[in-house]
Amino acid sequence: MTGTDCVDGGPGTAGAVHGDGPFDPSAAAARATDAILRDTLRGAHRGVVVDSPPGAGKSTLVVRAARELAAAGRPLMVVAQTNAQVDDLVDRLATADPDLPVGRLHSSDPHPYDPVLDAHPSVRASAKVADLAGLDIVVSTAAKWAHIKNVEPWRHAIVDEAYQMRSDALLAVAGLFERALFVGDPGQLDPFSVVGADQWAGLSYDPSASAVTTLLAHNPTLPQHRLPVSWRLPASAAPLVSDAFYPYTPFRSGTGHGERRLSFGVASDGSGPDRVLDEAAVSGWGLLELPARRTPRTDPEAVTAVAQVVRRLLDRGGASVSERSEEPVPLTADRIAVGTAHRDQAAAVRAALSGLGVRGVTVDTANRLQGREFDVTVVLHPLSGRPDATAFHLETGRLCVLASRHRHACVVVCRAGVAELLDEHPSTEPVQLGVTVKFPDGWEANHAVLSHLSEHRVPWRP
Amino acid sequence: MSLITTLARMEAVRDGRARPVATVRHRHLSDRPLVFVPLTTAGEAGAPLGALVGTDRDAPRLLVVPQPRNRDLRFAFLAELAEETLPYLDSYADAVDLEERKETDPETGKKVPVQVELCADAPQLLVPSAAGVAFVRLLGRSMRFRRTADQDPDTPYPAPARVPLLGRWLTHYGERSRVPGSSLLLSLTELLGRHWATGQSNLEDQHLGSLLAWIDPPAGVTGPEAALRAESARDAGGQLLCPPAGPATDPAFDNKLLAPAIARYDAARAEVGGGVAGGEARLRLAENGLRELIASQLRPTWDALWHGVDLLRELPPGERVAERWKRDRWSFTGHRDRVRAGEPPQPKRDDAVTAAQKLAARETAQAQLEAQEALDDPLVMAGRRLAGEAFAGEVTEVEMAWSEAKVPRPRPLVTVVTEDRPQLAEQVKLYRVMADGRTQTGEFAGAHAPGALVVRLTGGMGRGKTPEPGSVPEPGDRTCWTLFEHAPRGGPELPDAESTPWTHGGPPEAVMPGPAPDPVTEEDYL
């Protein structure tokens, strides 16, 4: 990686979270944040890039940077990738500073933004940028910003989830600002195109590459920072996620072993779902392994198993203890998510859950779970029951998203035989000249995660 | 691969014969396509060995390079190819329709309607396989920057007069073929693969002979048997009975037949150079031998390609195919105009803005193609329904309702009973084609019972307080709703190349971007 690493001393290897001397996660994170803000507010460069591992306080950083820029008398525009992200950001900004004038630029579709924003008196929403002129901060999606023409450029911008933004989307909006802070998670899903873009592979401005790739190819001297502490991932998960997905930029968990606990009011009935939940409660990970079999994508047995795990999770009166509260907090449906690779799988799980009378649990694909956080996640393994391992299913970011949404525990439901499947399908993507090879590749990351999960394996024949 | 394609492939295996996956033809097929079957020399990138080209299936023109490493012979081949191809392209350039289009007036900056020419039809190029399309691109790239003696009297090895122009056209066709649903340059394997599913893998489907064997096996033979024969059966001399569709040749042919024939040609040529008596006759003999040899490899592919065209012509064209072909006509007309205006050849590499524009245009074309194919073809729509992206069923109930606004708008609630299982959530947008061809929008408003889905109509009912007659389905009507848009729009306008932002390297250099050409070395003159 080029550029400067501004975390003094570095967080060391992610494997040794506690015990090798005084590591103060708060202090490390604060140092990183200060350096970022210094470069953003007073640096000489037109851009600053911040890499943020899962749950490292990216949103907090964006809110803080936006407020400090506004307080310094520098109105700014904020570019996020989805409407949900924009609404969430505006809500956080208005909650952090109820007097801050924030504009929510939205589309002209029906229901263009979350009505929650209407409760904030200082937030103004409009589909026309002229209505929002003069506000300290204007937030919108990249797609909406791309339609804005003939305005005086903003002196500053914050681009959120910049690694999920495509280079051509940045091209369409970069004329609107003079300098920018780019924030994102390099380990999540890369942007993609539904048509082939091989003819541009290797060009510095390949329109299908990520915005940060293009930005750094043209501006290699920009300062690059990273946030060193994941506040979301528990001590049981940070080392695995760091080793498997961020081998050269390790991070640590903000909490230590034992600070987060998950327990159940109802004892196990000895079934597979209950045993895997007990394992996950103790170790943070659980692998419910069904017998090997080739199945359609919406494998009925695996889908049912996922739904049963969720049902038992709720039925057994789960409660969590964390740094946020001394008292056990009941585990409710809104703190649980199910992650899948494909939309039809998500639909099948939703149907199975409603068949079991479960409501309020988030069920979505990896793409849509990006940036979200839950207490417990149940994941249908992308390679479960497949006859082959395609580039889509092997993509590093997909597994990383699915394995890094939880604060307490993650249960993976999978058919046996994935390790053999991986060995039969080494990555065969062509190497393109001029394209930086991403490490680790999906094949390796999948093996790393699988070998860790196998230590928490509960075989089950439904 | 979608579930319905998987099913079709399994049925093909069971029946020993390809299964149709389309009931209409989803690409335009010209009445007079130019068919181009090229062969290339093994180990020599961009060195053509020969080709059959023409519009008449009974009288293709055979072009041969007797010694592919000889630059003059290669140029002679390209000149002949230009002689055959350019008149065909030109024959479409002058018959035009007048179309009205909005253009920005450079003085006022306002959009004003202008009359522009649109070629009434466009030339279509057919090649056997995807590798043939790549070869067309390669030829285009190798020719378009060549200089003729007229353009630059000092250039070493000037190209024949029309060769650079052919390079520009082949480049345009090669680039256009990357646009989903375009039909200016098509490969037969891709065309047939769109309309039939075989019991072999996608990779094996790249073999035109075996693909045709699955689709239309000879009488008394099953598809897999015929495909195996097409792929690997050899005669007593070890030669393939069904030569590959190219442009690569079979190694056995290269080693046993082609190499000795080229050696005979080289020897005869040396004799002519050395003034040996009878050398001329032997050279003619050797050249004729090579022509026959290369023709023997090309002719089966030529016939197979036309066989595939016959099969495709039996399918009626899809309703929206002409609409997509019109965009191909625009593309042809646009390039005709650029050539006529004396613009330079297409640059080596796209600049940042052009690349982004092309990608955006292709993504829009892809979305439109997927929607249009489903709307044109009930079998394709069945696949989308199976995937949960559409549903069809009978209307059982219509309840009038209005929106809560100052001027209430009709928002009727239509109950559709279906056995499909679409992936719906509240307020998901829905689309259907109305009787008059317009698209009606709606949104999902819940389910009365499993399989009884309620759609709230939100558009297509006119401006009044009551819906226009015929715009609301009635109980007993069969309707088909899709979760995808029927005419997806393109993305936003991108900046001009001159205002490329700093994040993308700023404006491209004014002339010929990219590094200087490699210096000429002795190897260039081998």
Interface residues (C-beta under 8 A of the other chain):
Chain A: R46 G47 H111 A143 A146 H147 K149 S167 D168 L170 L171 A172 A174 G175 S193 V194 V195 G196 A197 Q199 W200 L203 S204 Y205 D206 P207 S208 A211 T214 L215 H218 N219 P296 R343 D344 A347
Chain B: L3 R178 P180 R349 D350 D351 A352 V353 A355 A356 K358 L359 A360 R362 E363 A365 Q366 A367 A387 G388 Q423 Q427 G491 P492 E493 L494 P495 S499 T500 P501 W502 T503 H504 G505 G506
